[in-house]
Amino acid sequence: MRLDGKVCLITGAGSGIGQATVERFAQEGAIVVAVDINADAAQMTQETIESAGGHCLGLGVDVSDEEQVMGAIADTVQKFGRLDILFNNAGISVLKPIIETTEADLDKLLGVNLKGVFFGCKHGINQMLTQGGGTIINTASELGIVGQPLYSAYCATKGGVLALTRALAAEWSAQNIRINAICPGPIDTPMIHAEFNLSNDPMAEEKAAVSTIPAGRLGKPDDIARVALFLATSDADFVHGAAIVADGGKTII
């Protein structure tokens, strides 16, 4: 029960890494607010946690809308009294050569992947200042560190998340607010399978992706949830502005 009684808000909680983190945090005693643009998915996450005896509130929220992000944090505080841990995890991808990437594609990626994190940090920090501190975790990507063909716009947004994380950690660490990032590699989630399905041979595409990972497999959502758990606990008290890479070794070769 390493998070016993802690109030946590997790975005992108309807599937993949976000859902796995809700489950992991709830198992550790946290009260979790599960946020997803798909309100039905958020509600299903809530029901899963409650059926296992945990405490969860599911909210349908578009993180690219600042008013909705601010409202989700306000709802969390109104219901549970505080916000101890914020995991800005929601993200989307677009796979296109830059010459085919439209302004609408870029705006959508920036809205969710970068502005969503920015809005969460902005309003999360504002709340944490009133209560004496807190912890923020941002999902970046190994593609915020290295490049990959067809991911130019995605890489730009994730690089922005890393720069934002470092800047905010420098700005707010003295106020007892820890801000760090996780850089997942290829993880077995609906998002990556949607990417594989863009190929004429999804199974071959998945095999090719796995071949780039020294660990020999795609990551599991809980692999990342357990990194988030470390960052959320007092074990990481001296970790500020870090970018923890969890990619099965993909970026070392």
Buried (B, 14 or more C-beta within 10 A) or exposed (E): EBBEEBBBBBBBBBBBBBBBBBBBBBBBBBBBBBBBBBBEBBBBBBEBBBEEEBBBBBBBBBBBBBEBBBBBBEBBBEEBEBBBBBBBBBBBBBBBEEEEBEEEBBEBBBBBBBBBBBBBBBBBBEBBBEBEEBBBBBBBBBBBBBEBEBBBBBBBBBBBBBBBBBEBBEEBBEEBBBBBBBBBBBBBBEBBBEBBEEEEEBEEBBEEBBEBBEEEEBBBBBBBBBBBBBBBBEEBEEBBBBBBBBBBEBBEE
